[in-house]
């Protein structure tokens, strides 16, 4: 039986837009209603969480975890520029208070992909001047919720956002431009810096980090020099360029050309790692070929079932940055719940192995508490420990709920 130290933070994670429903003033809501999502799905209802916060608290509580990572929705709080909805702010604040009263620590994400439509119309993250609006939003969140939050995640997976929205063009605003993608990723560094400063101004002992999707790249042909070159390059750019820039206080390539950025230097208290799988790369022109590994079977999302890879991801990140790490996301889409516990257990074995080798890991958040609106995949992918019954919005525990709860209980004894 794996054991974890006292104080290790066990939790689950969600994101506001994916569970709340009716986030009508957001860019994603607009995009979904243009028929862009699988099966024509929209987040109109999602999991109904905005009207069922007590239900969600009970689900978290019954897992035996002590933390819940969730996000606030900027578009719900500021539906029009400089028009703040006090009722939404108070609802989020009361939710945080209720979590704490139930022995659950809120871990707050300030931006999880989704933007207010008005902000997107102004150029979104592509326009550096827009960051002042994000700073204003964060300051409002700090005013209402700061007293409840110790761990803050500024932005979720800025690398994924830049790739999906500005390089591959598969998410709004559907741009396919490498230079614009890197500009967005660079601006998200400064967005993090603005959030960091806004929080620390009033709560200097708070811990502020960012959640990075880490996905190791391997050469498809182990000895092929081209495959090795391109896999090393993608590994550096995708997994480390954002954090390298923050901690070095300069814009590393390809986010910039080494320009000094003292306003973001070392503004990171911990690293959030979101891990799901690994990727193989083959050298080709004009762009490298991305391949899914075939050593193990594929998950329902189409990528390789490779939870054990989390160990090396943690060790490399810790060796590189020497900062405390929390696993902010890790999970599997598994409608039948036949492989979920195997995935979790192998991932947790990897986490524990990394800790025994010296990495400072202080928590693990399973993704996700419940089945939710999985972006472009709509409702087709089932990541939840709880099944979300769409007709009734009941959260129905899968078998993995009891296994996760028992594991946590035994690991702390």
N, C-alpha and C positions, 0 to 999 in steps of 0.2 A: 504494500500500500504506500502510495506517495504521501509524503508529509510536507507541509508548508509551514513557514514560521508564523508565530503569533503576529497579528497585525497585517498579514497578507490580505489584500482587499479583493474579495470575491464579488462579482457583479454580473450584470447583463447590460446590453446596450440597445438603443433604438435611435431613430432620428425623427424629428417632429413631422416633417412633410410626409414621411412614409407611414405614419400611424394616426395622425390627428384627424385628417379629413378637412375638406373645404378651405384650403389655404388659397383662397380665390384671387388674391392680389399678387401672386408669385409668378415668376417666369415659367416655372415648371407647369403650373396649372394652365397657363395659356397654351403652352406647347402640347401638353397632353390632349387638350381639346381640339387640336389640329389633327388628331388621329395618328400620332407618332409612336404610340406605345403598343406593345404586343397585345393582340386580341381587342384592340380599341379600349383597353382599360384606362381608367382615370382615377385620380386620388380623391374623388368627390367624397367618398365615405372612408376610404382607407380602413383603419381599424376602429374608427369612431372614438379615438382616445380623448379628443378634446372635450367630449361630453361624458367620458367614462374614466376619469382620472382615478377615482377610488378603486375601480375594477383593476386598473393597472398596478396600483400599489399593492393590492391583495395578491396579485400574481407574483410580483417581485418578492413579497414577504414570504410567500409559501415556498419559494425556492431555497430559503435559508441564506440568501446572499445579503451582503451588507452595503452594497452600492448599486446605484442605477445611473448609467450614463445616458443622457438624453440631450436633445438640442432644442433651443428656442427658435421660433420662426420669425425672422426679421419682417417678412411681408405681413404677418399677422399683427405684429407690434407697431409697425410703421407702414400702413397700407398705402399712404400717399406721403410724398416727401414732407418731412417736418410735421406730420400729423400722427401723433402717438396715441395708441389706444390704451388708455389707463386700465381698462377692464382686463385686457389681455395680459398686461404687465402684472397686475394683481393676481390674476389666475395662475400664472407661472410661479409667482412668489409664494402663493398659498400652497401650490403643489410641492415646492421645495420644503416648506415648513412641515407639511403632512408627511413627506418622506422621512424627515428627521424624527418626527414624533413616533414613527413606526420603526425606528432603528436603522434606517436606510440612508446612506450618505449620497447626496446628489453630486454627480460629476457632470459639469455643464459644457456642452459644445455650443459655441457662439455662431458658427456657420457650417452647415452640413450640405453643401452644394447649391442650395436653393436661394434665390435672390428676389427681392421685391421687383415687380415688373417695371416700376419707375426707375429703379437703379439700373436695371438691365438696359432700359431705353437710353440711359445716359452713357452707355458703354461698359457698364459693369466693372469688373476687375481690370479690364484692359486700359482704363483711364486712371492714371495715378492720382489725378485731382479728386477722384471720387472717394478716396480713402477717408476723407474728412467726414463723410456721411457714415461710414462704418464706425469711425471713432465716436461719433455722436450717439449712434445706436448702442455701442458697447457701454458707454458711460451711463446710458439710461438703464441698461441691464444691471450694471454694478450698483446703481442707486437703489433699485428695487430688490435685488437678489444677492448682492455681494455678501451680506451677513450670513447667508446660508451656505455659501460655496467655498470650499478650500481648493479643490482641483478644477482648473479651467482648461478646456481645449479651445484654442483660438479658431482654428480652421481644420476641417476634416479632409484629409487626403487631397491637399492642394495639387499633388502630382497627378492623381486620377482626374481631378477636375480639368486641369490644363490639357491632358491627353484626350479625354472624352468629349469635351466641349469645344476645344480650339485646335486640336491636331487631327483627330479622327472624325470630328464633326457628327458624332452620334447622339450628343445631348445638346440642349439649347446652349448657345445660339447657333449651333451647327456650322462652325468655322473649321476650315481645313488649311491651316497655315502654321508652319513650324515657328516662324519668328513671332507671330502673334501669341502662340501658345507659351513660348518662353517669356514673353513680355507679361502675360497674365501670371505665370508662376513667379516671376520676379516681383510683381506688384503684391502678390499674396504674402511675400516675405514682409513687406512694409505694412500690410494689413495686420499680420501677426504682431509686429512691433507696436502698432497703434493700440491693439487690444491689450498687449502686455502693459503698456504705460498707463492706460485707462484703469486697469485693475489695480496695479501696484500703487497708484496715486492714493487710493483710499484703503486698500488692503495689502500692505507691503509684505505680509507673511504668506499670502496666498501662493499657490503653486500653479504656474502657467506653462502649458506645453502646447504642442501641435501633434495631431495624429497623422502619421505617414503610412501609406500603403507600401509595405515592403515585399517585394516579389523577386526572389533571386533569379538571375538569368544565367543559363548554362549553354555552352556550345553544343549544338546538336551533334556535330562530329567532334569528338573530344580532342583529336589531334590536328584538326584543320585550323591553320593560322588565321584565316578569315573569320571563321566562326568564333574563335577565341577572342579575337580583337573586338568584334562587334558586341559580343556578350559582355565583355568587360566594360565597354563604353556605355552600353545601355544600363548596366548595373550601377555604374557611377552616376549617370545622369538621373535615372528614375528614382533610385533608392536614396541617394546621398547628396545631390546637388543643393537641394533646399536646406537641409540641415547644415551642410558644410558652409553655405553662405551665411546662415544665422550665426553660427558659432565662430566663424572667422571674421565676421563683420565686413565681408566684401562679396560682390556678386561673381561667383565662380562661373566658368563656362558650363553650359551655354546660356545661363541666366543673365550673363553680362560678360565683361572682359576684365574682371578683376577690380572693378571700381570699388573704392572704399565706401562702406555703408555703416558708419559708426552708430547711426540711430537704431540699428537692429542688432548690433554686436552683443553676443552672449545673452540675449534676452530669451532664455529658454531654461526652465527649471527641471523639466523632465521630458522624456520622449514617449509619445504614444505610438505603439506599433499595431497596425492592422495587417494581419497575415492570413492568407487563404491557401496559396499554392505556389508553385514554381513555374518557370517558363524556359523553353529552349529556343535558341536562335541559330539561324543558318545565314551565312553571308550570301547576299545576292544584290543585284542592282536593278533599279535605282535605290531600293530600300531593302533592308534585311527581312528575311522571312521569319515570322513568329510561329513556333510550333508548340503544341501541347505534348507533354511527355506521355509515353505509352508504356512505361514500366509498370504503372499502376492504373487501375480503372479510373474512369472519369466520373466527376460528380454531375449532378443534374444541370449545373451551370456550364458544363462543357469543359471545365479545366480538371487537371489531374488531382486525384485524391492523394495529397501529400502533406498531411498535418505535421509529420516529423521534421519538416524543413524549418519549422519555427525556431528550433534550437540554434542552428547556424545563423539565422537572421538576428536573433538576440545577441549572440556572442560577437558578431561582426559590428553591430551597432554599438554595443557597450565598449568594445575595444577602441572603436573610432572616436567615441564622444565622452566616455566616462561619466555619463549622466544616468540617473535612475530611470527605469523603464517600466511602463505599464502596458499590458496588452489591452488596447482599447477596442479591438475587434478580432474575433476569430470564430469561424463557424462554417456550416455546410448547409446547402439546400438539399433536403432529404424528406420528401413528402411522406414516405412510408416509415420514417424514423428507424430504419434498419441499420444505418451506418453512422448515425449521428454520435452515439456514445463512443463508438470506436474512434471516430475522428477527434472528439474532445479528449478522450483519455490519452491518445497518442500525442496530441498537441501539449497536454499538460505534462506528460513525461518529458517532452522536449523542453518545456519551460523549466521544469525542476532540474533537468540535467544542466541547463545553462546557468542556473543559480548555483549549483554545486561547483561549477567551473569558474565562479567568481562574479557573474553578472548580477547586478542589483535590480531585481524585478520585484515590484511591490504590489502588483495586482493583475487580475485577469478578468476581462469582460467578454462573456459569450455574446456573439451576434447570431440570433437576436432573441429578445424576450418572446416575441410573437411573430407569426407570419405577417408580412406587411407588403406595401407597395414597393416592389423591387425595381424602381426606376424604369428603364426601357423594357424590362421583362414583365412589368405589371405585377399581377398577382400569381403568376405561373411558378415562381420560385418560392419554396417553403423553407425558410431559414429558422423558423420559430421553435423554441422549446414548447411553446403553446401553439396549437392550431387556432387560427382565427376563423370562426364560423361566420362567414359573411352575412348570411341571412339574419342571424340573431346578434352578431357581434360578441358572442360568447368566446372566452378564451378557454380552450379545452386542453388540459395538460396531456402532452405526449409521454410515452414511457421514459424518455430521457430526463424528464423533470425529476422523477424520483431518484434516478441514478446520479444526477448532478447534485441533488440535495444530500444524498447519502455520502457521496464522495467528499463534499465540503465538510460535512459533519465529522467524518472519520479522519480527514486530513488535519484537522485542528485539535484532535485529542492527543 
